[in-house]
Amino acid sequence: MTFTITSLAERPDRWPAVRDMVDSRPVFVTENLVGATFFPRIAAELPAYVLYAEDEDGEVVATAHSVPFALHAPGRGDLPARRCG
């Protein structure tokens, strides 16, 4: 089976298929105040960071959402201390 990986920026017309794909994300991603507030904005504001895979029939079979992060921007430079436990 062959898959095609495309960004939402390249094919914004595929947004309904990406959005309506059977949800495989853990509930903590979208079912809390922070996730519910910001997760939907990724597709609207950062479509180049929303990838999806289509199978040979054109069905969306996987999605990936990411957010750019510039560690070396002014006012940054160090990651927060890691907390364990």
Biopython code that builds the backbone (N, CA, C, O; Angstrom):
import numpy as np
from Bio.PDB.StructureBuilder import StructureBuilder

atoms = [
    (1, "MET", "N", (0.848, -1.175, 0.000)),
    (1, "MET", "CA", (0.000, 0.000, 0.000)),
    (1, "MET", "C", (0.893, 1.237, 0.000)),
    (1, "MET", "O", (1.906, 1.282, 0.698)),
    (2, "THR", "N", (0.514, 2.221, -0.775)),
    (2, "THR", "CA", (1.262, 3.465, -0.885)),
    (2, "THR", "C", (0.481, 4.587, -0.204)),
    (2, "THR", "O", (-0.737, 4.692, -0.346)),
    (3, "PHE", "N", (1.209, 5.422, 0.538)),
    (3, "PHE", "CA", (0.598, 6.564, 1.207)),
    (3, "PHE", "C", (1.199, 7.846, 0.650)),
    (3, "PHE", "O", (2.369, 7.884, 0.266)),
    (4, "THR", "N", (0.395, 8.883, 0.611)),
    (4, "THR", "CA", (0.855, 10.199, 0.195)),
    (4, "THR", "C", (0.751, 11.124, 1.397)),
    (4, "THR", "O", (-0.307, 11.235, 2.016)),
    (5, "ILE", "N", (1.865, 11.793, 1.725)),
    (5, "ILE", "CA", (1.901, 12.730, 2.852)),
    (5, "ILE", "C", (1.822, 14.146, 2.284)),
    (5, "ILE", "O", (2.587, 14.512, 1.391)),
    (6, "THR", "N", (0.901, 14.923, 2.806)),
    (6, "THR", "CA", (0.672, 16.285, 2.315)),
    (6, "THR", "C", (0.382, 17.187, 3.508)),
    (6, "THR", "O", (-0.144, 16.735, 4.526)),
    (7, "SER", "N", (0.728, 18.467, 3.375)),
    (7, "SER", "CA", (0.368, 19.419, 4.434)),
    (7, "SER", "C", (-0.960, 20.077, 4.091)),
    (7, "SER", "O", (-1.367, 20.142, 2.931)),
    (8, "LEU", "N", (-1.606, 20.551, 5.108)),
    (8, "LEU", "CA", (-2.865, 21.262, 4.909)),
    (8, "LEU", "C", (-2.638, 22.570, 4.151)),
    (8, "LEU", "O", (-3.544, 23.064, 3.478)),
    (9, "ALA", "N", (-1.440, 23.129, 4.259)),
    (9, "ALA", "CA", (-1.124, 24.338, 3.491)),
    (9, "ALA", "C", (-1.130, 24.045, 1.991)),
    (9, "ALA", "O", (-1.520, 24.890, 1.186)),
    (10, "GLU", "N", (-0.696, 22.842, 1.629)),
    (10, "GLU", "CA", (-0.673, 22.458, 0.217)),
    (10, "GLU", "C", (-2.067, 22.145, -0.318)),
    (10, "GLU", "O", (-2.365, 22.408, -1.483)),
    (11, "ARG", "N", (-2.908, 21.588, 0.529)),
    (11, "ARG", "CA", (-4.251, 21.164, 0.100)),
    (11, "ARG", "C", (-5.295, 21.575, 1.137)),
    (11, "ARG", "O", (-5.849, 20.711, 1.818)),
    (12, "PRO", "N", (-5.575, 22.868, 1.274)),
    (12, "PRO", "CA", (-6.561, 23.302, 2.271)),
    (12, "PRO", "C", (-7.956, 22.729, 2.023)),
    (12, "PRO", "O", (-8.770, 22.665, 2.944)),
    (13, "ASP", "N", (-8.235, 22.316, 0.801)),
    (13, "ASP", "CA", (-9.538, 21.730, 0.493)),
    (13, "ASP", "C", (-9.752, 20.385, 1.189)),
    (13, "ASP", "O", (-10.883, 19.903, 1.262)),
    (14, "ARG", "N", (-8.678, 19.774, 1.702)),
    (14, "ARG", "CA", (-8.784, 18.480, 2.377)),
    (14, "ARG", "C", (-9.080, 18.626, 3.867)),
    (14, "ARG", "O", (-9.183, 17.625, 4.575)),
    (15, "TRP", "N", (-9.219, 19.874, 4.354)),
    (15, "TRP", "CA", (-9.477, 20.091, 5.774)),
    (15, "TRP", "C", (-10.674, 19.292, 6.291)),
    (15, "TRP", "O", (-10.549, 18.680, 7.352)),
    (16, "PRO", "N", (-11.814, 19.255, 5.620)),
    (16, "PRO", "CA", (-12.931, 18.460, 6.151)),
    (16, "PRO", "C", (-12.569, 16.984, 6.353)),
    (16, "PRO", "O", (-12.969, 16.386, 7.352)),
    (17, "ALA", "N", (-11.830, 16.400, 5.431)),
    (17, "ALA", "CA", (-11.442, 14.988, 5.570)),
    (17, "ALA", "C", (-10.452, 14.795, 6.713)),
    (17, "ALA", "O", (-10.512, 13.797, 7.431)),
    (18, "VAL", "N", (-9.537, 15.758, 6.879)),
    (18, "VAL", "CA", (-8.569, 15.677, 7.984)),
    (18, "VAL", "C", (-9.303, 15.836, 9.311)),
    (18, "VAL", "O", (-9.089, 15.060, 10.243)),
    (19, "ARG", "N", (-10.155, 16.826, 9.390)),
    (19, "ARG", "CA", (-10.912, 17.102, 10.617)),
    (19, "ARG", "C", (-11.810, 15.930, 11.003)),
    (19, "ARG", "O", (-11.936, 15.600, 12.182)),
    (20, "ASP", "N", (-12.432, 15.308, 10.010)),
    (20, "ASP", "CA", (-13.423, 14.267, 10.276)),
    (20, "ASP", "C", (-12.845, 12.860, 10.352)),
    (20, "ASP", "O", (-13.591, 11.898, 10.536)),
    (21, "MET", "N", (-11.524, 12.723, 10.214)),
    (21, "MET", "CA", (-10.918, 11.401, 10.333)),
    (21, "MET", "C", (-11.253, 10.813, 11.701)),
    (21, "MET", "O", (-11.354, 11.545, 12.686)),
    (22, "VAL", "N", (-11.422, 9.525, 11.761)),
    (22, "VAL", "CA", (-11.692, 8.877, 13.046)),
    (22, "VAL", "C", (-10.622, 9.341, 14.026)),
    (22, "VAL", "O", (-9.425, 9.205, 13.769)),
    (23, "ASP", "N", (-11.064, 9.881, 15.136)),
    (23, "ASP", "CA", (-10.153, 10.505, 16.097)),
    (23, "ASP", "C", (-9.316, 9.471, 16.826)),
    (23, "ASP", "O", (-9.839, 8.574, 17.487)),
    (24, "SER", "N", (-8.021, 9.613, 16.694)),
    (24, "SER", "CA", (-7.119, 8.695, 17.379)),
    (24, "SER", "C", (-6.275, 9.410, 18.425)),
    (24, "SER", "O", (-5.366, 8.816, 19.005)),
    (25, "ARG", "N", (-6.572, 10.691, 18.670)),
    (25, "ARG", "CA", (-5.807, 11.440, 19.665)),
    (25, "ARG", "C", (-6.304, 11.108, 21.066)),
    (25, "ARG", "O", (-7.495, 10.870, 21.271)),
    (26, "PRO", "N", (-5.383, 11.093, 22.030)),
    (26, "PRO", "CA", (-5.821, 10.884, 23.413)),
    (26, "PRO", "C", (-6.718, 12.042, 23.860)),
    (26, "PRO", "O", (-6.555, 13.170, 23.396)),
    (27, "VAL", "N", (-7.644, 11.768, 24.743)),
    (27, "VAL", "CA", (-8.604, 12.796, 25.158)),
    (27, "VAL", "C", (-7.941, 14.003, 25.804)),
    (27, "VAL", "O", (-8.490, 15.103, 25.743)),
    (28, "PHE", "N", (-6.763, 13.829, 26.427)),
    (28, "PHE", "CA", (-6.143, 14.977, 27.087)),
    (28, "PHE", "C", (-5.698, 16.039, 26.080)),
    (28, "PHE", "O", (-5.457, 17.181, 26.470)),
    (29, "VAL", "N", (-5.585, 15.695, 24.813)),
    (29, "VAL", "CA", (-5.159, 16.671, 23.811)),
    (29, "VAL", "C", (-6.252, 17.699, 23.542)),
    (29, "VAL", "O", (-5.958, 18.886, 23.399)),
    (30, "THR", "N", (-7.485, 17.270, 23.473)),
    (30, "THR", "CA", (-8.558, 18.199, 23.102)),
    (30, "THR", "C", (-9.649, 18.359, 24.148)),
    (30, "THR", "O", (-10.484, 19.255, 24.025)),
    (31, "GLU", "N", (-9.666, 17.526, 25.163)),
    (31, "GLU", "CA", (-10.752, 17.587, 26.137)),
    (31, "GLU", "C", (-10.313, 18.170, 27.473)),
    (31, "GLU", "O", (-10.659, 17.659, 28.538)),
    (32, "ASN", "N", (-9.544, 19.250, 27.394)),
    (32, "ASN", "CA", (-9.221, 20.042, 28.570)),
    (32, "ASN", "C", (-9.203, 21.494, 28.117)),
    (32, "ASN", "O", (-9.216, 21.763, 26.915)),
    (33, "LEU", "N", (-9.176, 22.417, 29.037)),
    (33, "LEU", "CA", (-9.312, 23.831, 28.695)),
    (33, "LEU", "C", (-8.226, 24.304, 27.731)),
    (33, "LEU", "O", (-8.528, 24.988, 26.753)),
    (34, "VAL", "N", (-6.977, 23.953, 27.991)),
    (34, "VAL", "CA", (-5.878, 24.409, 27.137)),
    (34, "VAL", "C", (-5.961, 23.761, 25.760)),
    (34, "VAL", "O", (-5.897, 24.450, 24.742)),
    (35, "GLY", "N", (-6.102, 22.447, 25.726)),
    (35, "GLY", "CA", (-6.171, 21.747, 24.444)),
    (35, "GLY", "C", (-7.356, 22.184, 23.605)),
    (35, "GLY", "O", (-7.223, 22.420, 22.404)),
    (36, "ALA", "N", (-8.512, 22.291, 24.237)),
    (36, "ALA", "CA", (-9.718, 22.693, 23.511)),
    (36, "ALA", "C", (-9.605, 24.118, 22.977)),
    (36, "ALA", "O", (-10.199, 24.451, 21.951)),
    (37, "THR", "N", (-8.844, 24.954, 23.673)),
    (37, "THR", "CA", (-8.669, 26.338, 23.243)),
    (37, "THR", "C", (-7.692, 26.460, 22.084)),
    (37, "THR", "O", (-7.953, 27.179, 21.119)),
    (38, "PHE", "N", (-6.562, 25.757, 22.176)),
    (38, "PHE", "CA", (-5.492, 25.984, 21.211)),
    (38, "PHE", "C", (-5.381, 24.959, 20.092)),
    (38, "PHE", "O", (-4.950, 25.315, 18.996)),
    (39, "PHE", "N", (-5.745, 23.715, 20.316)),
    (39, "PHE", "CA", (-5.556, 22.687, 19.297)),
    (39, "PHE", "C", (-6.255, 23.030, 17.977)),
    (39, "PHE", "O", (-5.638, 22.880, 16.922)),
    (40, "PRO", "N", (-7.502, 23.480, 17.990)),
    (40, "PRO", "CA", (-8.169, 23.803, 16.714)),
    (40, "PRO", "C", (-7.503, 24.948, 15.947)),
    (40, "PRO", "O", (-7.666, 25.051, 14.731)),
    (41, "ARG", "N", (-6.766, 25.794, 16.634)),
    (41, "ARG", "CA", (-6.120, 26.931, 15.979)),
    (41, "ARG", "C", (-4.954, 26.507, 15.094)),
    (41, "ARG", "O", (-4.574, 27.243, 14.183)),
    (42, "ILE", "N", (-4.382, 25.337, 15.348)),
    (42, "ILE", "CA", (-3.218, 24.910, 14.568)),
    (42, "ILE", "C", (-3.568, 24.838, 13.086)),
    (42, "ILE", "O", (-2.836, 25.376, 12.255)),
    (43, "ALA", "N", (-4.653, 24.196, 12.747)),
    (43, "ALA", "CA", (-5.032, 24.069, 11.333)),
    (43, "ALA", "C", (-5.325, 25.427, 10.703)),
    (43, "ALA", "O", (-4.965, 25.668, 9.551)),
    (44, "ALA", "N", (-5.968, 26.301, 11.441)),
    (44, "ALA", "CA", (-6.344, 27.608, 10.897)),
    (44, "ALA", "C", (-5.150, 28.544, 10.749)),
    (44, "ALA", "O", (-5.036, 29.257, 9.752)),
    (45, "GLU", "N", (-4.263, 28.543, 11.738)),
    (45, "GLU", "CA", (-3.179, 29.518, 11.760)),
    (45, "GLU", "C", (-1.836, 28.969, 11.293)),
    (45, "GLU", "O", (-0.968, 29.738, 10.879)),
    (46, "LEU", "N", (-1.651, 27.656, 11.353)),
    (46, "LEU", "CA", (-0.371, 27.044, 10.989)),
    (46, "LEU", "C", (-0.582, 25.828, 10.087)),
    (46, "LEU", "O", (-0.124, 24.736, 10.425)),
    (47, "PRO", "N", (-1.259, 25.984, 8.958)),
    (47, "PRO", "CA", (-1.588, 24.812, 8.140)),
    (47, "PRO", "C", (-0.373, 24.051, 7.617)),
    (47, "PRO", "O", (-0.488, 22.871, 7.286)),
    (48, "ALA", "N", (0.775, 24.693, 7.536)),
    (48, "ALA", "CA", (1.983, 23.980, 7.094)),
    (48, "ALA", "C", (2.430, 22.949, 8.121)),
    (48, "ALA", "O", (3.213, 22.053, 7.805)),
    (49, "TYR", "N", (1.936, 23.074, 9.346)),
    (49, "TYR", "CA", (2.323, 22.160, 10.422)),
    (49, "TYR", "C", (1.270, 21.088, 10.687)),
    (49, "TYR", "O", (1.353, 20.358, 11.674)),
    (50, "VAL", "N", (0.286, 20.998, 9.804)),
    (50, "VAL", "CA", (-0.702, 19.918, 9.865)),
    (50, "VAL", "C", (-0.447, 19.019, 8.662)),
    (50, "VAL", "O", (-0.643, 19.424, 7.517)),
    (51, "LEU", "N", (-0.010, 17.805, 8.936)),
    (51, "LEU", "CA", (0.250, 16.837, 7.875)),
    (51, "LEU", "C", (-0.812, 15.759, 7.919)),
    (51, "LEU", "O", (-1.389, 15.477, 8.970)),
    (52, "TYR", "N", (-1.061, 15.167, 6.779)),
    (52, "TYR", "CA", (-1.981, 14.041, 6.746)),
    (52, "TYR", "C", (-1.500, 13.036, 5.715)),
    (52, "TYR", "O", (-0.820, 13.386, 4.750)),
    (53, "ALA", "N", (-1.864, 11.790, 5.938)),
    (53, "ALA", "CA", (-1.533, 10.712, 5.010)),
    (53, "ALA", "C", (-2.814, 10.211, 4.374)),
    (53, "ALA", "O", (-3.817, 9.989, 5.052)),
    (54, "GLU", "N", (-2.768, 10.036, 3.065)),
    (54, "GLU", "CA", (-3.889, 9.469, 2.320)),
    (54, "GLU", "C", (-3.461, 8.127, 1.740)),
    (54, "GLU", "O", (-2.322, 7.962, 1.304)),
    (55, "ASP", "N", (-4.373, 7.183, 1.740)),
    (55, "ASP", "CA", (-4.082, 5.909, 1.091)),
    (55, "ASP", "C", (-4.350, 6.033, -0.410)),
    (55, "ASP", "O", (-4.677, 7.112, -0.904)),
    (56, "GLU", "N", (-4.210, 4.937, -1.114)),
    (56, "GLU", "CA", (-4.365, 4.947, -2.574)),
    (56, "GLU", "C", (-5.772, 5.324, -3.031)),
    (56, "GLU", "O", (-5.970, 5.742, -4.172)),
    (57, "ASP", "N", (-6.748, 5.174, -2.133)),
    (57, "ASP", "CA", (-8.130, 5.534, -2.462)),
    (57, "ASP", "C", (-8.469, 6.977, -2.094)),
    (57, "ASP", "O", (-9.600, 7.415, -2.302)),
    (58, "GLY", "N", (-7.500, 7.724, -1.547)),
    (58, "GLY", "CA", (-7.738, 9.102, -1.153)),
    (58, "GLY", "C", (-8.340, 9.263, 0.222)),
    (58, "GLY", "O", (-8.772, 10.358, 0.584)),
    (59, "GLU", "N", (-8.378, 8.183, 1.004)),
    (59, "GLU", "CA", (-8.910, 8.266, 2.363)),
    (59, "GLU", "C", (-7.814, 8.729, 3.318)),
    (59, "GLU", "O", (-6.695, 8.217, 3.279)),
    (60, "VAL", "N", (-8.134, 9.695, 4.173)),
    (60, "VAL", "CA", (-7.184, 10.156, 5.181)),
    (60, "VAL", "C", (-7.064, 9.074, 6.243)),
    (60, "VAL", "O", (-8.048, 8.700, 6.881)),
    (61, "VAL", "N", (-5.839, 8.575, 6.426)),
    (61, "VAL", "CA", (-5.618, 7.471, 7.356)),
    (61, "VAL", "C", (-4.751, 7.864, 8.546)),
    (61, "VAL", "O", (-4.622, 7.088, 9.493)),
    (62, "ALA", "N", (-4.155, 9.058, 8.516)),
    (62, "ALA", "CA", (-3.333, 9.521, 9.638)),
    (62, "ALA", "C", (-3.203, 11.035, 9.566)),
    (62, "ALA", "O", (-3.233, 11.626, 8.487)),
    (63, "THR", "N", (-3.060, 11.651, 10.733)),
    (63, "THR", "CA", (-2.820, 13.091, 10.790)),
    (63, "THR", "C", (-1.711, 13.367, 11.791)),
    (63, "THR", "O", (-1.453, 12.571, 12.693)),
    (64, "ALA", "N", (-1.060, 14.513, 11.615)),
    (64, "ALA", "CA", (-0.018, 14.952, 12.545)),
    (64, "ALA", "C", (-0.126, 16.464, 12.683)),
    (64, "ALA", "O", (-0.225, 17.185, 11.690)),
    (65, "HIS", "N", (-0.107, 16.926, 13.906)),
    (65, "HIS", "CA", (-0.150, 18.357, 14.193)),
    (65, "HIS", "C", (1.103, 18.703, 14.988)),
    (65, "HIS", "O", (1.476, 17.978, 15.911)),
    (66, "SER", "N", (1.751, 19.801, 14.635)),
    (66, "SER", "CA", (2.914, 20.254, 15.389)),
    (66, "SER", "C", (2.868, 21.772, 15.473)),
    (66, "SER", "O", (2.052, 22.419, 14.817)),
    (67, "VAL", "N", (3.747, 22.326, 16.281)),
    (67, "VAL", "CA", (3.816, 23.770, 16.460)),
    (67, "VAL", "C", (5.283, 24.163, 16.424)),
    (67, "VAL", "O", (6.098, 23.543, 17.107)),
    (68, "PRO", "N", (5.644, 25.186, 15.640)),
    (68, "PRO", "CA", (7.044, 25.609, 15.610)),
    (68, "PRO", "C", (7.433, 26.227, 16.950)),
    (68, "PRO", "O", (6.621, 26.864, 17.621)),
    (69, "PHE", "N", (8.679, 26.026, 17.316)),
    (69, "PHE", "CA", (9.181, 26.558, 18.583)),
    (69, "PHE", "C", (10.597, 27.049, 18.359)),
    (69, "PHE", "O", (11.450, 26.286, 17.904)),
    (70, "ALA", "N", (10.864, 28.306, 18.670)),
    (70, "ALA", "CA", (12.195, 28.885, 18.500)),
    (70, "ALA", "C", (12.845, 29.054, 19.869)),
    (70, "ALA", "O", (12.573, 30.024, 20.576)),
    (71, "LEU", "N", (13.695, 28.118, 20.237)),
    (71, "LEU", "CA", (14.352, 28.168, 21.543)),
    (71, "LEU", "C", (15.286, 29.363, 21.652)),
    (71, "LEU", "O", (15.423, 29.951, 22.724)),
    (72, "HIS", "N", (15.920, 29.719, 20.560)),
    (72, "HIS", "CA", (16.931, 30.773, 20.619)),
    (72, "HIS", "C", (16.377, 32.147, 20.245)),
    (72, "HIS", "O", (17.108, 32.990, 19.726)),
    (73, "ALA", "N", (15.108, 32.372, 20.502)),
    (73, "ALA", "CA", (14.488, 33.677, 20.279)),
    (73, "ALA", "C", (14.776, 34.580, 21.478)),
    (73, "ALA", "O", (15.061, 34.077, 22.565)),
    (74, "PRO", "N", (14.707, 35.891, 21.305)),
    (74, "PRO", "CA", (14.937, 36.799, 22.435)),
    (74, "PRO", "C", (14.029, 36.460, 23.615)),
    (74, "PRO", "O", (12.837, 36.206, 23.445)),
    (75, "GLY", "N", (14.611, 36.459, 24.805)),
    (75, "GLY", "CA", (13.850, 36.157, 26.009)),
    (75, "GLY", "C", (13.780, 34.677, 26.326)),
    (75, "GLY", "O", (13.241, 34.284, 27.360)),
    (76, "ARG", "N", (14.320, 33.858, 25.444)),
    (76, "ARG", "CA", (14.361, 32.416, 25.685)),
    (76, "ARG", "C", (15.812, 31.992, 25.746)),
    (76, "ARG", "O", (16.699, 32.840, 25.846)),
    (77, "GLY", "N", (16.062, 30.741, 25.689)),
    (77, "GLY", "CA", (17.435, 30.254, 25.681)),
    (77, "GLY", "C", (17.600, 28.995, 26.484)),
    (77, "GLY", "O", (18.514, 28.207, 26.242)),
    (78, "ASP", "N", (16.717, 28.800, 27.441)),
    (78, "ASP", "CA", (16.763, 27.593, 28.254)),
    (78, "ASP", "C", (15.363, 27.003, 28.340)),
    (78, "ASP", "O", (14.366, 27.721, 28.419)),
    (79, "LEU", "N", (15.317, 25.704, 28.322)),
    (79, "LEU", "CA", (14.050, 25.028, 28.555)),
    (79, "LEU", "C", (13.749, 25.044, 30.046)),
    (79, "LEU", "O", (14.676, 25.153, 30.848)),
    (80, "PRO", "N", (12.508, 24.942, 30.438)),
    (80, "PRO", "CA", (12.192, 24.876, 31.866)),
    (80, "PRO", "C", (12.830, 23.645, 32.496)),
    (80, "PRO", "O", (13.098, 22.653, 31.819)),
    (81, "ALA", "N", (13.064, 23.722, 33.783)),
    (81, "ALA", "CA", (13.612, 22.575, 34.502)),
    (81, "ALA", "C", (12.654, 21.401, 34.372)),
    (81, "ALA", "O", (11.435, 21.570, 34.415)),
    (82, "ARG", "N", (13.211, 20.228, 34.215)),
    (82, "ARG", "CA", (12.382, 19.030, 34.081)),
    (82, "ARG", "C", (11.909, 18.583, 35.453)),
    (82, "ARG", "O", (12.681, 18.535, 36.411)),
    (83, "ARG", "N", (10.645, 18.263, 35.527)),
    (83, "ARG", "CA", (10.081, 17.752, 36.778)),
    (83, "ARG", "C", (9.777, 16.282, 36.603)),
    (83, "ARG", "O", (9.154, 15.881, 35.621)),
    (84, "CYS", "N", (10.204, 15.502, 37.527)),
    (84, "CYS", "CA", (9.901, 14.068, 37.510)),
    (84, "CYS", "C", (9.050, 13.748, 38.726)),
    (84, "CYS", "O", (9.361, 14.143, 39.850)),
    (85, "GLY", "N", (7.968, 13.022, 38.475)),
    (85, "GLY", "CA", (7.137, 12.567, 39.580)),
    (85, "GLY", "C", (6.208, 13.570, 40.016)),
    (85, "GLY", "O", (5.435, 13.334, 40.944)),
]
sb = StructureBuilder()
sb.init_structure("model")
sb.init_model(0)
sb.init_chain("A")
sb.init_seg("    ")
for serial, (resi, resn, name, xyz) in enumerate(atoms, 1):
    if name == "N":
        sb.init_residue(resn, " ", resi, " ")
    sb.init_atom(name, np.array(xyz, "f"), 0.0, 1.0, " ", f" {name:<3s}", serial, name[0])
structure = sb.get_structure()
